[in-house]
Amino acid sequence: MSTPSTPHLPTIALIGRTNVGKSSLFNRLIESRRAIVSPIANTTRDRTYGTCRWRGREIRLIDTGGADIPTLRDSIHLLERRSPQSENDPLGAGIIRQTQAAIREADVLLLVVDGKAGVLPADRDLARLLQRLTAADDRWGGPKKIFAVCNKIDRAADVERVAEFFGLGLGEPLPVSAKNGRATGELLDDVLRALPAGGETPADAPGPRAIRVGLIGKPNVGKSSLMNKISGTERAIVTPQPLTTRETQELELEHRGHTIKLFDTAGIKPWRKTVAGIETAATAQSLAALKEIDIALFTVEAQELISHQDQALAALIQQSHAGAIIVVNKWDLVAALNQPELKNIAAHYHNRLPALSFAPVRTISALTGQNVQKLLDLIVDIWERRHIEIAPDQLTDFIRYASHRHRPSGTGKGKAGEPGAERPRLTALEQVGINPPAFTLWIKPRQSLDDTYRRFLEHLLSEKFELEGTNAKLYVKQRRPAHRRPG
């Protein structure tokens, strides 16, 4: 079984109503644009994690959605309920549950308010509620220090505005500017004094790198449901609404002695169908995550046909050099059907996703949990295969074997003596990289290799050395012609 791997760091949660600048302050403190920022209310939905290092200590921060949700009646007071639900606004109820989880996990709470707007009723409600929740109820992790953080105090002349926030009953308000960074250092100094011990790990502490795994796919294929099933918690909000997930969410766990860092990404639509603003920012984050991962869990729906967008995403994965698993979700909906194309499921998906013909195919149900834990074993297997180093003599034997099985073919172009005109001779094969395994195939000067034969060799390499899922690469190079010495 897998277990959470993230060590406990001193943790701060940013709580507040909508559009007070929580996400902007979060980004400022972690020095990254991890949270999507926009003037649209409830841009942030899931709780987003980041870390900052301050005075030799590492601190975890949690960004949350605005607690005053216009479409959810009495949303702030729903924070007191156990697992609040709403048939009319399941997304809003999910935001509240995410905020509840952040409050429970945090050691210190920052109630972020808009210093320019002044104290609003929602600010007072939140201040009283947070004090009540954290005073004595162990369900919320016991007593916690709560700071009133007045954001949007961009100039020294604006500081006088914070005086009215003493009325929140949270002590001296802390004026900051997420926009220009004003007084954020002083904020961290004050917070650091209130945090429990921990987080002193040196920045350059050695250790094995985590396996970075990305959940990639179109909207509404069940990526967030799969992440929740793996974590055993509601790590991400799940609704029927497309693009419920916006920011890329992270989860760390331990499995078979390895740390796996799982990224749940927003569903990727064709750019021409992506609405400018939040959707384009979410898509950009997903595409950026794809460039950083080691293994992609390319998720599709069992009951849906493979689309042009699926094929485009598969090609992006192949080009990224990430390993891959084709994850066929919602298998519980079709398993009872006796459809001919489902009898050989791997061939079915490899035919429709040729860019991922190297990837194993696994059927799962994120709803029931069928085969979900087995994915973790396969992730570790592929990670270990991606670091394989093959002895030179084995590669030499492989060339002979491949040439005997299927004679090499050139491009068939050109006149005698020109590239492609004669059947190429494979002179050597050497491994030039790992993660993914990469090989250079040398051929004689002025020769070329047909791309179909190169793909044949890639598949044969995968079969011979058990490289399935690794996205091993084969590069073809010509030997330099020998130059005779003059005289």
PyMOL commands that set and color helices and strands:
alter all, ss='L'
color gray80, all
select helices_A, chain A and resi 22-30+77-80+90-105+121-136+138-140+156-168+184-194+223-231+271-273+278-292+308-320+331-333+340-342+345-352+354-356+372-385+392-405+451-465
alter helices_A, ss='H'
color red, helices_A
select strands_A, chain A and resi 3-4+11-15+48-54+57-63+108-114+145-151+174-175+211-216+249-255+258-264+295-301+323-329+361-363+426-433+438-443+473-478
alter strands_A, ss='S'
color yellow, strands_A
deselect
rebuild
show_as cartoon
